[in-house]
């Protein structure tokens, strides 16, 4: 008998029919003897319907009242799912965030969980009930309703799993697991049986939008085994866990290939090479609320240096304007840039003990005559920026080079 | 500066535009220096939308979960109205029933209020805020969300007014007050400036569906001055209060004429006149969940008696079947009945000190050749049952006879 926390998102509970399907799935776990806590989001479309109402009464609605309103979305779902479970003969009881209580700080719309009192949930589990919890919401110490912000239901599920010391936290989605890369680009991409929290974080931040970054961090911090599964298809999904699993001897060096087409590259040339120049260039960019991703500074020649960095595509025009102003201020040369780049990354905890990984990557790209424009590395990741038009070619070449291709059927 | 509790029902807050209009009205009271607590219902249509969802997941949904779901309706409205008030520069803060808390018993779907802690509301009023409260809902002592049942928002408003010792509880509706009778039947019907709780209870139970019976009882019990007003038209409405008001000398004997077409009459003849016969006849009717209104038993002749009573039209067929079975059991004569009757009542606390009122009523009906089939009286009411086709004629005749007609314009 295991204690499992399951999370179903807005699409999975998007209609009464789907809620009934979810109830059926939960009933299966109960029949197998598991204790189940279910975290649900608002039915898909409901949050937008509410936001539209708010926009009609106020241009800048109070954040406190937005939370009071938005929190009703999940409250409807917990009631409906509990009813559906009862209808299938499974005793169930619902909890809002405030009823648990899930205590958060008072940052309405993006509150952070401070503590969870698991007493009531435990009592209901002991009484034989499935416990259905409203995701995405909590209550501050003054009793005000709060919401956790986008993706908050994943966080609720992980936090509950941590508080209850659950055996597993299962996140049900519209994919059947985490893949070695996007199967639309590489048909022979494979579902991963397991992946580490660190790898998942790198994959997620690089554009694999299966899981909310914050919930993966949270799961890693509290060591909650996380599993990504498909809501309506059978299958083991992908287990996200710490890297000290038993079969680590057989662990592949590279777990996956991530890519991102949504970045733009900016270069400023002939920058006087003095201490603090990086801050002078990037400070104004950050001040303009633009997130910077990769940064490369070449060694100085003739007391000047070239400086290249990437930002999100949407911020490109603004960043170019800021950078041109900076160039004038600091007496640098010309400013150039392009949005037609892509970032391709290999991710794997195995590279810690395999120093040759970057060379293998560069060799594979060279073989395809793909020029590398920038390089950036972390402990478990190597990223390169290339011309956008080569992205599929690069991903396929790397997928093969690192032995990730599924065997021919 | 007065403390006013105002209640706006589902139609008054049925769209973002109407919510903005309600906010404007409240802003007016605030500008005049009043402290305002507002109780609101779910937007019209919302409760039915939710009920339809529930029906799609379960045939007999759990009452606890129904309350969790239904309570979101008012929660959305309190948030929207608070936003609308803020947008008009009026500081406002919302409360769900659980946040106040309004503590009820655990009878889901028809809970009764046990206590209200007014501390938080008072704090917010002192801080200069309009307080917007979700009607119709509360929380039991275990923290479960409850609802008060139909018309519950009126009860919430009255209970809050009592707890806060408010100067007035204003119920906003789609009529501009309580009338001497239905203006559609008597064009010269007049709006009453004031009416007593007792009179209002008699009027309400006789078919004037402006206020929920329970809330009027509650207001009377705690002596909360209640005012019925139109949501979107200006005017003083009708004040419902105790009968010891200053101008009671000039009080009319009769306050209003009520009528009800929705009753049916049943007669059982030749009933053996033995003790307990009333229970033998009416017991099975009540056991079949049929409400009985008027009861008339004639004096016995030849050791048998005739027995007549009225029930709601909708229960007529069922009641006839039950009564026929009873007739056989107790050896009574034939059973007959009709749905084409109407009940007409005169209501007024003045009749306590004016014994001739019933005679005046019978005389007025006799003048119009209207036959009286049954008579029933209370301390402040005389009701007669007549042929349904004479109802308008009877109401107009009585309205004139008791001097209730508005002066000619």
Interface residues (C-beta under 8 A of the other chain):
Chain A: X16 X17 X19 X20 X23 X50 X53 X54 X56 X57 X58 X59 X60 X61 X62 X64 X65 X66 X68 X69 X71 X72 X75 X76 X78 X79 X80 X81 X82 X83 X84 X86 X87 X93 X94 X96 X98 X99 X120 X143 X145
Chain B: X16 X17 X19 X20 X23 X50 X53 X54 X56 X57 X58 X59 X60 X61 X62 X64 X65 X66 X68 X69 X71 X72 X75 X76 X78 X79 X80 X81 X82 X83 X84 X86 X87 X93 X94 X96 X98 X99 X120 X143 X145
